[in-house]
Amino acid sequence: MKIAIPALDEKTVSSHFGKTPFFMIFEINENKEIIGSKKVGNSPCHGAAHEEGHGGQGPGTTVQTLLSEGVNAVVFVNMGQRSVNALASVVELYQTSLEDVEAVLKEFLNGNLAKLN
């Protein structure tokens, strides 16, 4: 299983999925052990163009980035409805208020995060 966490750096969770500079992607085996990790860049969308759907990149680029990495789950703080809609049928979504990547990962591995979909 691969889990993606929007991040500002290797330790800090980004507060908004679509505007995150990159994702930390962790590969987890059947024993809930981390067997690999990597940092994957994002092409964040910004401003009103994204929100109104005129111009900006919209959720497609970010969603495609994650799908091309084979992600099975995404843990996020905030995510726009368009991105939720685009991902909900293809990956598991989990919402958190934690700001530390390691803490989010620990909560996920312990089964303490509620699935959104």
All heavy atoms as an XYZ file, in Angstrom:
877
protein
N       0.843     -1.178      0.000
C       0.000      0.000      0.000
C       0.882      1.233      0.000
O       1.918      1.250      0.652
C      -0.912     -0.020      1.230
C      -1.634      1.283      1.472
S      -2.734      1.240      2.885
C      -4.241      1.678      2.072
N       0.444      2.247     -0.725
C       1.153      3.528     -0.718
C       0.232      4.609     -0.178
O      -0.922      4.733     -0.600
C       1.603      3.904     -2.126
C       2.721      3.045     -2.666
C       3.187      3.545     -4.013
C       4.308      2.703     -4.563
N       4.751      3.210     -5.879
N       0.759      5.395      0.744
C       0.020      6.503      1.350
C       0.734      7.808      1.025
O       1.957      7.887      1.108
C      -0.131      6.320      2.880
C      -0.776      7.541      3.522
C       1.178      6.006      3.530
C      -1.055      7.399      4.983
N      -0.044      8.822      0.634
C       0.509     10.139      0.319
C       0.066     11.151      1.370
O      -1.099     11.163      1.780
C       0.040     10.595     -1.062
N       1.013     11.994      1.769
C       0.741     13.066      2.727
C       1.256     14.365      2.117
O       2.448     14.484      1.824
C       1.440     12.805      4.075
C       0.983     11.456      4.661
C       1.173     13.956      5.046
C       1.780     11.022      5.880
N       0.364     15.360      1.889
C       0.832     16.651      1.383
C       1.787     17.278      2.406
O       1.497     17.286      3.591
C      -0.433     17.492      1.238
C      -1.578     16.630      1.610
C      -1.052     15.345      2.156
N       2.921     17.775      1.931
C       3.927     18.253      2.872
C       4.600     19.536      2.414
O       4.761     19.782      1.225
C       4.982     17.166      3.074
N       4.983     20.346      3.401
C       5.768     21.560      3.158
C       7.248     21.216      3.121
O       8.031     21.841      2.420
C       5.504     22.592      4.246
C       4.063     23.112      4.333
C       3.896     24.010      5.547
C       3.683     23.833      3.061
N       7.641     20.239      3.939
C       8.991     19.692      3.974
C       8.866     18.253      4.481
O       7.760     17.775      4.679
C       9.924     20.552      4.842
C       9.402     20.754      6.254
O       8.967     19.767      6.896
O       9.423     21.899      6.737
N       9.954     17.577      4.715
C       9.900     16.171      5.110
C       9.217     15.935      6.447
O       8.831     14.824      6.766
C      11.307     15.555      5.130
C      11.869     15.280      3.759
C      12.517     16.497      3.112
O      12.500     17.603      3.708
O      13.033     16.351      1.992
N       9.052     16.984      7.237
C       8.489     16.826      8.583
C       7.136     17.504      8.793
O       6.418     17.159      9.725
C       9.481     17.382      9.610
C      10.849     16.767      9.521
C      11.252     16.198     10.837
C      12.634     15.607     10.753
N      12.657     14.187     10.913
N       6.764     18.467      7.948
C       5.585     19.293      8.206
C       4.493     19.060      7.170
O       4.722     19.199      5.971
C       5.966     20.783      8.203
O       7.088     20.971      9.066
C       4.806     21.649      8.676
N       3.300     18.731      7.653
C       2.151     18.518      6.779
C       1.680     19.853      6.221
O       1.575     20.840      6.945
C       0.991     17.843      7.561
C      -0.248     17.687      6.693
C       1.432     16.487      8.099
N       1.389     19.883      4.936
C       0.827     21.073      4.294
C      -0.642     21.172      4.666
O      -1.353     20.174      4.693
C       0.978     20.965      2.776
O       0.335     22.048      2.139
N      -1.111     22.374      4.923
C      -2.499     22.543      5.344
C      -3.501     22.465      4.195
O      -4.689     22.346      4.424
C      -2.678     23.862      6.098
O      -2.421     24.944      5.225
N      -3.040     22.518      2.946
C      -3.975     22.433      1.820
C      -3.432     21.523      0.727
O      -2.377     21.787      0.157
C      -4.297     23.813      1.245
C      -5.497     23.783      0.355
N      -5.436     23.338     -0.948
C      -6.791     24.106      0.591
C      -6.645     23.403     -1.485
N      -7.483     23.855     -0.567
N      -4.173     20.492      0.436
C      -3.813     19.470     -0.544
C      -3.374     20.047     -1.888
O      -2.299     19.745     -2.383
C      -5.023     18.545     -0.709
C      -4.908     17.554     -1.823
C      -4.210     16.388     -1.641
C      -5.522     17.785     -3.046
C      -4.105     15.454     -2.661
C      -5.425     16.870     -4.067
C      -4.713     15.701     -3.869
N      -4.193     20.888     -2.496
C      -3.930     21.382     -3.848
C      -2.782     22.358     -3.953
O      -2.215     22.540     -5.019
N      -2.409     22.974     -2.843
C      -1.343     23.975     -2.867
C      -0.038     23.464     -2.269
O       0.904     24.220     -2.119
C      -1.804     25.228     -2.122
C      -2.971     25.912     -2.810
C      -3.442     27.126     -2.041
C      -4.646     27.730     -2.734
N      -5.239     28.809     -1.961
N      -0.002     22.185     -1.952
C       1.213     21.632     -1.358
C       2.364     21.628     -2.364
O       2.146     21.371     -3.547
C       0.960     20.202     -0.831
O       2.085     19.806     -0.054
C       0.742     19.209     -1.955
N       3.583     21.944     -1.931
C       4.705     21.914     -2.865
C       5.100     20.489     -3.268
O       5.607     20.263     -4.346
C       5.829     22.607     -2.116
C       5.426     22.641     -0.691
C       3.939     22.510     -0.632
N       4.863     19.526     -2.378
C       5.162     18.140     -2.710
C       4.417     17.188     -1.790
O       3.750     17.605     -0.848
C       6.669     17.857     -2.700
C       7.329     17.974     -1.357
C       7.425     16.874     -0.519
C       7.890     19.163     -0.951
C       8.040     16.982      0.713
C       8.522     19.281      0.274
C       8.593     18.165      1.106
N       4.525     15.902     -2.075
C       3.922     14.853     -1.264
C       5.010     13.933     -0.746
O       5.965     13.629     -1.463
C       2.945     14.002     -2.101
C       1.722     14.747     -2.499
C       1.668     15.420     -3.703
C       0.616     14.787     -1.672
C       0.545     16.130     -4.082
C      -0.515     15.493     -2.035
C      -0.559     16.161     -3.239
N       4.863     13.495      0.483
C       5.668     12.402      1.004
C       4.833     11.145      0.747
O       3.676     11.066      1.146
C       5.927     12.568      2.506
C       6.885     13.689      2.845
S       8.534     13.557      2.099
C       9.117     12.007      2.752
N       5.422     10.191      0.035
C       4.724      8.947     -0.274
C       5.456      7.817      0.437
O       6.669      7.653      0.277
C       4.656      8.701     -1.790
C       3.850      9.836     -2.436
C       4.030      7.333     -2.085
C       3.718      9.735     -3.939
N       4.707      7.074      1.243
C       5.259      5.977      2.014
C       4.673      4.662      1.520
O       3.461      4.544      1.337
C       4.927      6.150      3.502
C       5.526      7.384      4.103
C       4.806      8.569      4.135
C       6.813      7.369      4.624
C       5.363      9.722      4.677
C       7.367      8.517      5.168
C       6.638      9.694      5.192
N       5.540      3.680      1.321
C       5.082      2.340      0.951
C       5.058      1.497      2.220
O       6.027      1.457      2.976
C       6.007      1.720     -0.091
C       5.437      0.437     -0.645
C       6.159     -0.045     -1.885
O       7.111      0.629     -2.342
O       5.761     -1.097     -2.397
N       3.920      0.840      2.434
C       3.684      0.090      3.663
C       3.372     -1.353      3.293
O       2.552     -1.600      2.402
C       2.512      0.720      4.447
C       2.847      2.184      4.771
C       2.209     -0.069      5.709
C       1.671      3.016      5.176
N       4.007     -2.310      3.992
C       3.735     -3.715      3.699
C       2.541     -4.227      4.506
O       1.928     -3.474      5.275
C       4.984     -4.576      3.904
C       5.405     -4.698      5.356
O       4.666     -4.384      6.288
N       6.627     -5.166      5.558
N       2.220     -5.507      4.329
C       1.050     -6.094      4.994
C       1.180     -6.136      6.508
O       0.194     -6.276      7.228
C       0.758     -7.496      4.440
C       1.879     -8.502      4.611
C       2.972     -8.398      3.546
O       2.813     -7.668      2.549
O       4.016     -9.044      3.724
N       2.411     -5.995      7.034
C       2.636     -5.966      8.480
C       2.621     -4.540      9.036
O       3.038     -4.310     10.169
C       3.970     -6.637      8.823
C       3.980     -8.097      8.441
O       2.981     -8.798      8.608
N       5.098     -8.557      7.921
N       2.183     -3.605      8.211
C       2.127     -2.187      8.579
C       3.501     -1.629      8.920
O       3.664     -0.830      9.833
C       1.118     -1.939      9.699
C      -0.298     -2.236      9.282
C      -1.293     -1.765     10.299
C      -2.705     -2.002      9.778
N      -3.695     -1.445     10.654
N       4.493     -2.068      8.149
C       5.846     -1.555      8.288
C       6.162     -0.690      7.065
O       5.778     -1.038      5.950
C       6.847     -2.712      8.353
C       6.624     -3.635      9.524
C       7.402     -4.942      9.393
O       7.618     -5.417      8.255
O       7.763     -5.487     10.442
N       6.866      0.402      7.298
C       7.271      1.276      6.195
C       8.454      0.619      5.491
O       9.488      0.361      6.109
C       7.645      2.673      6.711
C       6.448      3.307      7.403
C       8.137      3.551      5.561
C       6.785      4.532      8.220
N       8.285      0.340      4.209
C       9.357     -0.318      3.464
C       9.984      0.608      2.416
O      10.918      0.225      1.734
C       8.866     -1.628      2.808
C       7.666     -1.372      1.886
C       8.525     -2.653      3.880
C       7.237     -2.586      1.089
N       9.463      1.810      2.316
C      10.040      2.772      1.396
C       9.347      4.116      1.512
O       8.220      4.205      2.003
N      10.035      5.153      1.082
C       9.429      6.493      1.073
C      10.107      7.328      0.003
O      11.248      7.065     -0.369
C       9.556      7.171      2.432
O      10.894      7.465      2.717
N       9.371      8.312     -0.489
C       9.958      9.261     -1.426
C       9.179     10.555     -1.417
O       8.037     10.623     -0.976
C      10.062      8.675     -2.823
C       8.758      8.456     -3.551
C       9.098      7.824     -4.902
C       7.990      7.843     -5.874
N       8.382      7.315     -7.177
N       9.843     11.577     -1.908
C       9.279     12.920     -2.007
C       8.945     13.148     -3.486
O       9.794     12.958     -4.344
C      10.349     13.896     -1.529
C      10.001     15.334     -1.536
C      11.187     16.086     -0.934
C      11.155     17.541     -1.246
N      12.272     18.256     -0.646
N       7.676     13.513     -3.747
C       7.228     13.725     -5.122
C       6.722     15.151     -5.257
O       5.851     15.591     -4.500
C       6.099     12.723     -5.491
C       5.557     13.005     -6.875
C       6.613     11.295     -5.399
N       7.261     15.882     -6.216
C       6.866     17.273     -6.437
C       5.431     17.394     -6.935
O       4.886     16.492     -7.570
N       4.819     18.516     -6.640
C       3.465     18.840     -7.070
C       3.526     20.141     -7.858
O       4.410     20.958     -7.657
C       2.556     19.003     -5.845
C       1.123     19.299     -6.222
O       0.616     18.837     -7.235
N       0.447     20.056     -5.389
N       2.589     20.324     -8.767
C       2.428     21.606     -9.462
C       1.223     22.295     -8.852
O       0.107     22.135     -9.326
C       2.194     21.374    -10.957
O       3.295     20.729    -11.523
N       1.440     22.995     -7.735
C       0.305     23.565     -7.008
C      -0.491     24.567     -7.827
O       0.052     25.274     -8.667
C       0.933     24.259     -5.804
C       2.364     23.912     -5.803
C       2.709     23.338     -7.140
N      -1.776     24.587     -7.571
C      -2.646     25.591     -8.183
C      -2.781     26.743     -7.189
O      -2.638     26.556     -5.999
C      -3.993     24.989     -8.509
S      -4.761     24.162     -7.115
N      -3.037     27.917     -7.677
C      -3.108     29.092     -6.806
C      -4.269     30.001     -7.210
O      -4.576     30.135     -8.380
C      -1.811     29.907     -6.896
C      -0.620     29.152     -6.432
N      -0.364     28.918     -5.112
C       0.373     28.532     -7.118
C       0.740     28.220     -5.001
N       1.201     27.967     -6.209
N      -4.865     30.589     -6.196
C      -5.774     31.710     -6.404
C      -7.125     31.405     -7.000
O      -7.561     30.276     -7.133
N      -7.810     32.476     -7.383
C      -9.190     32.421     -7.845
C      -9.364     31.621     -9.124
O     -10.398     31.021     -9.339
C      -9.724     33.837     -8.050
N      -8.358     31.607     -9.969
C      -8.495     30.865    -11.232
C      -8.808     29.405    -10.966
O      -9.642     28.805    -11.625
C      -7.214     30.991    -12.060
N      -8.171     28.846     -9.953
C      -8.433     27.450     -9.600
C      -9.839     27.307     -9.038
O     -10.591     26.429     -9.423
C      -7.413     26.957     -8.584
C      -7.811     25.673     -7.911
N      -7.963     24.504     -8.601
C      -8.117     25.397     -6.629
C      -8.329     23.553     -7.758
N      -8.424     24.080     -6.563
N     -10.182     28.177     -8.115
C     -11.476     28.069     -7.451
C     -12.637     28.219     -8.420
O     -13.640     27.551     -8.317
C     -11.591     29.119     -6.330
C     -10.577     28.929     -5.225
C     -10.639     27.564     -4.561
O     -11.748     27.038     -4.374
O      -9.575     27.009     -4.246
N     -12.494     29.106     -9.383
C     -13.576     29.357    -10.319
C     -13.525     28.429    -11.523
O     -14.438     28.388    -12.332
C     -13.508     30.815    -10.811
C     -13.719     31.819     -9.696
C     -13.350     33.225    -10.127
O     -13.223     33.480    -11.337
O     -13.197     34.071     -9.245
N     -12.434     27.705    -11.661
C     -12.299     26.794    -12.786
C     -11.945     27.489    -14.085
O     -12.138     26.958    -15.160
N     -11.426     28.692    -14.015
C     -11.027     29.435    -15.216
C      -9.526     29.626    -15.205
O      -9.008     30.414    -14.456
C     -11.704     30.814    -15.246
C     -13.182     30.737    -15.261
N     -13.924     30.911    -14.128
C     -14.049     30.478    -16.261
C     -15.204     30.780    -14.429
N     -15.304     30.507    -15.711
N      -8.843     28.926    -16.032
C      -7.408     29.138    -16.108
C      -6.634     28.152    -15.286
O      -6.215     27.149    -15.785
N      -6.497     28.309    -13.966
C      -5.630     27.498    -13.124
C      -5.583     26.034    -13.502
O      -6.295     25.575    -14.359
N      -4.731     25.303    -12.859
C      -4.537     23.913    -13.214
C      -5.635     22.999    -12.711
O      -5.777     21.897    -13.206
C      -3.185     23.434    -12.691
C      -2.049     24.147    -13.369
C      -0.721     23.598    -12.915
O      -0.639     22.639    -12.176
N       0.333     24.222    -13.370
N      -6.389     23.425    -11.717
C      -7.445     22.583    -11.184
C      -6.880     21.346    -10.520
O      -5.684     21.200    -10.359
N      -7.748     20.431    -10.092
C      -7.283     19.268     -9.352
C      -6.618     18.216    -10.228
O      -5.954     17.329     -9.742
C      -8.567     18.730     -8.727
C      -9.641     19.127     -9.682
C      -9.196     20.464    -10.224
N      -6.783     18.275    -11.539
C      -6.300     17.229    -12.423
C      -4.826     16.928    -12.297
O      -4.426     15.768    -12.223
N      -3.977     17.939    -12.262
C      -2.544     17.732    -12.216
C      -2.132     17.033    -10.929
O      -1.387     16.055    -10.962
C      -1.801     19.081    -12.346
O      -2.207     19.694    -13.558
C      -0.303     18.891    -12.352
N      -2.609     17.500     -9.793
C      -2.275     16.903     -8.508
C      -2.815     15.485     -8.416
O      -2.107     14.571     -8.006
C      -2.826     17.771     -7.356
O      -2.259     19.078     -7.460
C      -2.497     17.192     -6.001
N      -4.053     15.288     -8.806
C      -4.668     13.963     -8.775
C      -3.885     13.002     -9.669
O      -3.557     11.884     -9.268
C      -6.157     14.032     -9.182
C      -6.724     12.646     -9.421
C      -6.966     14.779     -8.125
N      -3.557     13.440    -10.881
C      -2.807     12.590    -11.811
C      -1.428     12.245    -11.258
O      -0.947     11.129    -11.444
C      -2.682     13.257    -13.183
C      -3.956     13.189    -13.994
C      -4.490     11.775    -14.132
O      -5.526     11.443    -13.589
N      -3.781     10.939    -14.835
N      -0.783     13.189    -10.596
C       0.513     12.926     -9.979
C       0.406     11.761     -9.006
O       1.209     10.832     -9.039
C       1.044     14.183     -9.244
O       1.251     15.217    -10.202
C       2.337     13.899     -8.496
N      -0.593     11.808     -8.145
C      -0.755     10.756     -7.142
C      -1.119      9.417     -7.776
O      -0.582      8.376     -7.404
C      -1.798     11.164     -6.106
C      -1.415     12.365     -5.249
C      -2.535     12.712     -4.290
C      -0.130     12.101     -4.498
N      -2.022      9.445     -8.745
C      -2.431      8.202     -9.393
C      -1.270      7.575    -10.158
O      -1.106      6.352    -10.164
C      -3.627      8.441    -10.306
C      -4.914      8.881     -9.599
C      -6.031      9.101    -10.610
C      -5.331      7.891     -8.530
N      -0.434      8.401    -10.777
C       0.708      7.859    -11.510
C       1.735      7.229    -10.572
O       2.528      6.389    -10.986
C       1.363      8.940    -12.371
O       2.028      9.887    -11.558
N       1.712      7.619     -9.300
C       2.605      7.038     -8.299
C       2.017      5.771     -7.673
O       2.650      5.128     -6.840
C       2.902      8.055     -7.187
C       3.765      9.203     -7.633
C       5.187      8.777     -7.977
O       5.700      7.803     -7.394
O       5.800      9.435     -8.841
N       0.778      5.426     -8.041
C       0.150      4.218     -7.511
C      -0.320      4.347     -6.073
O      -0.383      3.369     -5.327
N      -0.669      5.564     -5.660
C      -1.108      5.821     -4.294
C      -2.461      5.151     -4.035
O      -3.355      5.186     -4.875
C      -1.188      7.348     -4.054
C      -1.920      7.674     -2.778
C       0.208      7.939     -4.038
N      -2.584      4.537     -2.850
C      -3.825      3.885     -2.430
C      -4.600      4.713     -1.413
O      -5.797      4.502     -1.230
C      -3.533      2.522     -1.788
C      -2.677      1.654     -2.659
O      -1.481      1.602     -2.460
N      -3.268      1.000     -3.640
N      -3.900      5.621     -0.708
C      -4.540      6.421      0.336
C      -3.885      7.798      0.398
O      -2.692      7.939      0.132
C      -4.417      5.733      1.692
N      -4.693      8.798      0.762
C      -4.208     10.163      0.950
C      -4.697     10.649      2.302
O      -5.886     10.518      2.622
C      -4.733     11.116     -0.155
C      -4.275     12.545      0.100
C      -4.288     10.644     -1.532
N      -3.784     11.183      3.100
C      -4.139     11.807      4.373
C      -3.915     13.302      4.191
O      -2.852     13.728      3.752
C      -3.284     11.278      5.542
C      -3.693     11.971      6.845
C      -3.408      9.771      5.664
N      -4.918     14.106      4.527
C      -4.841     15.547      4.272
C      -5.476     16.334      5.407
O      -6.247     15.795      6.199
C      -5.563     15.881      2.953
C      -7.033     15.573      2.986
C      -7.957     16.547      3.330
C      -7.493     14.294      2.699
C      -9.313     16.261      3.389
C      -8.851     14.000      2.748
C      -9.763     14.987      3.095
N      -5.151     17.632      5.464
C      -5.777     18.553      6.425
C      -6.989     19.198      5.765
O      -8.099     19.119      6.278
C      -4.771     19.613      6.922
C      -5.453     20.640      7.817
C      -3.606     18.949      7.655
N      -6.787     19.842      4.624
C      -7.870     20.466      3.855
C      -7.737     20.067      2.395
O      -6.644     20.058      1.855
C      -7.798     21.995      3.946
C      -8.081     22.508      5.334
O      -9.131     22.256      5.889
N      -7.125     23.214      5.912
N      -8.890     19.791      1.766
C      -8.902     19.432      0.358
C     -10.172     19.995     -0.266
O     -11.255     19.853      0.300
C      -8.877     17.909      0.188
C      -8.843     17.453     -1.269
S      -8.975     15.640     -1.478
C      -7.444     15.060     -0.778
N     -10.038     20.649     -1.416
C     -11.182     21.190     -2.123
C     -12.123     20.086     -2.590
O     -11.707     18.952     -2.836
N     -13.385     20.434     -2.725
C     -14.390     19.442     -3.093
C     -14.121     18.798     -4.449
O     -14.375     17.617     -4.643
C     -15.794     20.073     -3.070
C     -16.912     19.047     -3.169
C     -16.875     18.039     -2.017
O     -16.760     18.406     -0.853
N     -16.964     16.756     -2.341
N     -13.586     19.559     -5.377
C     -13.293     18.977     -6.697
C     -12.245     17.879     -6.590
O     -12.346     16.839     -7.243
C     -12.844     20.057     -7.678
C     -13.997     20.952     -8.101
C     -13.611     22.114     -8.978
N     -12.434     21.901     -9.797
C     -11.865     22.825    -10.538
N     -12.373     24.045    -10.553
N     -10.792     22.577    -11.255
N     -11.240     18.088     -5.770
C     -10.221     17.056     -5.569
C     -10.789     15.862     -4.817
O     -10.489     14.714     -5.146
C      -9.016     17.628     -4.818
O      -8.350     18.587     -5.606
N     -11.618     16.125     -3.808
C     -12.287     15.027     -3.089
C     -13.077     14.189     -4.082
O     -12.969     12.956     -4.104
C     -13.210     15.552     -1.957
C     -14.093     14.434     -1.412
C     -12.389     16.184     -0.840
N     -13.864     14.856     -4.922
C     -14.673     14.139     -5.905
C     -13.820     13.327     -6.865
O     -14.169     12.201     -7.234
C     -15.554     15.107     -6.700
C     -16.611     15.772     -5.840
O     -16.898     15.333     -4.731
N     -17.174     16.848     -6.343
N     -12.689     13.892     -7.287
C     -11.819     13.209     -8.246
C     -11.119     11.998     -7.635
O     -10.855     11.016     -8.329
C     -10.782     14.190     -8.799
N     -10.837     12.042     -6.344
C     -10.080     10.967     -5.702
C     -10.942      9.930     -4.977
O     -10.531      8.776     -4.841
C      -9.086     11.556     -4.693
C      -7.864     12.236     -5.268
C      -7.120     12.997     -4.187
C      -6.956     11.216     -5.928
N     -12.107     10.327     -4.512
C     -12.902      9.478     -3.611
C     -13.188      8.083     -4.156
O     -13.250      7.122     -3.395
C     -14.206     10.179     -3.240
N     -13.346      7.946     -5.449
C     -13.684      6.629     -5.993
C     -12.459      5.782     -6.318
O     -12.595      4.596     -6.630
C     -14.549      6.792     -7.240
O     -13.815      7.446     -8.253
N     -11.262      6.348     -6.215
C     -10.066      5.594     -6.606
C      -9.039      5.388     -5.490
O      -8.193      4.505     -5.589
C      -9.373      6.223     -7.835
C     -10.217      6.049     -9.082
C      -9.056      7.681     -7.617
N      -9.081      6.191     -4.438
C      -8.166      6.017     -3.302
C      -8.944      6.234     -2.003
O     -10.010      6.844     -2.000
C      -6.954      6.984     -3.335
C      -6.125      6.798     -4.579
C      -7.376      8.415     -3.176
N      -8.379      5.745     -0.908
C      -8.959      5.996      0.406
C      -8.533      7.395      0.851
O      -7.376      7.778      0.674
C      -8.464      4.955      1.419
C      -8.877      3.549      1.081
C      -8.250      2.514      2.012
O      -7.482      2.877      2.942
O      -8.516      1.314      1.793
N      -9.469      8.143      1.434
C      -9.182      9.493      1.911
C      -9.341      9.549      3.426
O     -10.320      9.034      3.977
C     -10.127     10.503      1.256
C     -10.039     10.629     -0.262
C     -11.104     11.580     -0.784
C      -8.662     11.084     -0.691
N      -8.371     10.182      4.068
C      -8.382     10.345      5.519
C      -8.070     11.796      5.829
O      -7.124     12.358      5.279
C      -7.308      9.469      6.172
C      -7.486      7.994      5.932
C      -6.982      7.391      4.780
C      -8.160      7.203      6.857
C      -7.142      6.030      4.554
C      -8.328      5.838      6.637
C      -7.823      5.267      5.487
O      -7.984      3.921      5.264
N      -8.859     12.392      6.735
C      -8.607     13.782      7.121
C      -7.997     13.816      8.511
O      -8.341     13.010      9.383
C      -9.904     14.593      7.087
C      -9.665     16.077      7.201
C     -10.883     16.896      6.817
O     -12.000     16.388      6.750
N     -10.672     18.164      6.565
N      -7.066     14.741      8.718
C      -6.384     14.881     10.000
C      -6.220     16.353     10.337
O      -6.306     17.209      9.456
C      -5.001     14.199      9.964
O      -4.417     14.246     11.275
C      -4.067     14.869      8.975
N      -5.949     16.640     11.596
C      -5.597     18.007     11.999
C      -4.140     18.067     12.444
O      -3.643     19.123     12.823
C      -6.514     18.483     13.128
O      -6.384     17.620     14.250
N      -3.454     16.943     12.377
C      -2.048     16.883     12.786
C      -1.161     17.617     11.791
O      -1.444     17.633     10.602
C      -1.608     15.432     12.922
C      -2.362     14.610     13.968
C      -1.973     13.141     13.864
C      -2.087     15.145     15.359
N      -0.071     18.200     12.292
C       0.828     18.984     11.449
C       2.187     18.324     11.244
O       3.017     18.841     10.501
C       1.016     20.378     12.059
C      -0.275     21.159     12.126
C      -0.117     22.506     12.810
O       1.007     22.836     13.255
O      -1.108     23.226     12.902
N       2.413     17.187     11.876
C       3.692     16.498     11.799
C       3.545     15.231     10.953
O       2.692     14.383     11.239
C       4.165     16.151     13.208
C       5.501     15.442     13.210
O       6.515     16.120     12.996
O       5.517     14.212     13.399
N       4.354     15.101      9.904
C       4.260     13.957      8.992
C       4.404     12.639      9.756
O       3.632     11.700      9.548
C       5.309     14.059      7.857
C       5.391     12.769      7.059
C       4.997     15.240      6.943
N       5.376     12.566     10.649
C       5.603     11.333     11.410
C       4.391     10.977     12.274
O       4.000      9.815     12.353
C       6.854     11.489     12.278
C       7.294     10.197     12.928
C       8.611     10.349     13.676
O       9.539     10.969     13.132
O       8.704      9.824     14.791
N       3.778     11.980     12.905
C       2.592     11.740     13.736
C       1.411     11.261     12.886
O       0.674     10.357     13.291
C       2.213     13.013     14.502
N       1.240     11.849     11.712
C       0.169     11.431     10.808
C       0.379      9.981     10.394
O      -0.552      9.167     10.421
C       0.107     12.346      9.557
C      -0.795     11.749      8.485
C      -0.375     13.736      9.938
N       1.591      9.659     10.034
C       1.902      8.296      9.611
C       1.648      7.298     10.741
O       1.065      6.227     10.534
C       3.353      8.234      9.142
C       3.766      7.007      8.356
C       2.862      6.763      7.152
C       5.205      7.138      7.913
N       2.053      7.653     11.945
C       1.833      6.781     13.108
C       0.338      6.558     13.344
O      -0.095      5.422     13.566
C       2.487      7.404     14.346
C       2.373      6.555     15.588
C       3.077      7.198     16.759
C       2.911      6.348     18.011
N       3.524      6.979     19.186
N      -0.440      7.623     13.285
C      -1.896      7.500     13.482
C      -2.524      6.631     12.390
O      -3.402      5.824     12.662
C      -2.556      8.883     13.500
C      -2.224      9.701     14.732
C      -2.753      9.070     16.011
O      -3.981      8.970     16.155
O      -1.928      8.662     16.852
N      -2.059      6.797     11.150
C      -2.565      5.982     10.054
C      -2.251      4.507     10.285
O      -3.119      3.641     10.188
C      -1.971      6.457      8.724
C      -2.439      5.644      7.560
C      -3.656      5.922      6.942
C      -1.677      4.584      7.068
C      -4.108      5.159      5.874
C      -2.114      3.821      6.004
C      -3.338      4.115      5.404
N      -1.000      4.203     10.603
C      -0.570      2.819     10.814
C      -1.292      2.163     11.992
O      -1.538      0.956     11.978
C       0.944      2.747     11.008
C       1.780      3.118      9.787
C       3.261      3.175     10.157
C       1.548      2.150      8.648
N      -1.636      2.956     13.000
C      -2.348      2.444     14.167
C      -3.861      2.357     13.952
O      -4.584      1.947     14.854
C      -2.037      3.286     15.400
C      -0.613      3.093     15.873
O      -0.007      2.038     15.668
N      -0.053      4.110     16.507
N      -4.328      2.784     12.776
C      -5.751      2.722     12.492
C      -6.581      3.766     13.214
O      -7.777      3.584     13.422
N      -5.945      4.867     13.598
C      -6.638      5.905     14.371
C      -7.223      7.028     13.535
O      -7.762      7.979     14.087
C      -5.678      6.504     15.404
C      -5.282      5.473     16.452
O      -6.021      4.546     16.737
N      -4.100      5.629     17.013
N      -7.121      6.940     12.206
C      -7.702      7.965     11.346
C      -8.979      7.411     10.716
O      -8.985      6.300     10.206
C      -6.716      8.378     10.247
C      -5.425      9.048     10.702
C      -4.523      9.319      9.510
C      -5.708     10.335     11.450
N     -10.029      8.206     10.741
C     -11.307      7.782     10.158
C     -11.284      7.991      8.648
O     -10.853      9.043      8.165
C     -12.455      8.561     10.776
N     -11.728      6.982      7.929
C     -11.788      7.074      6.470
C     -12.935      7.974      6.070
O     -14.032      7.873      6.586
C     -11.940      5.671      5.875
C     -11.650      5.623      4.401
C     -11.311      4.225      3.930
C     -12.537      3.408      3.685
N     -12.259      2.210      2.891
N     -12.659      8.876      5.126
C     -13.649      9.834      4.650
C     -14.637      9.197      3.669
O     -15.788      9.560      3.623
C     -12.925     11.012      3.972
C     -13.705     12.281      3.748
C     -14.040     12.941      5.067
C     -12.897     13.231      2.888
N     -14.182      8.259      2.873
C     -15.047      7.664      1.857
C     -15.264      6.183      2.090
O     -14.630      5.557      2.868
C     -14.453      7.879      0.461
C     -13.006      7.420      0.332
O     -12.296      7.260      1.315
N     -12.563      7.227     -0.896
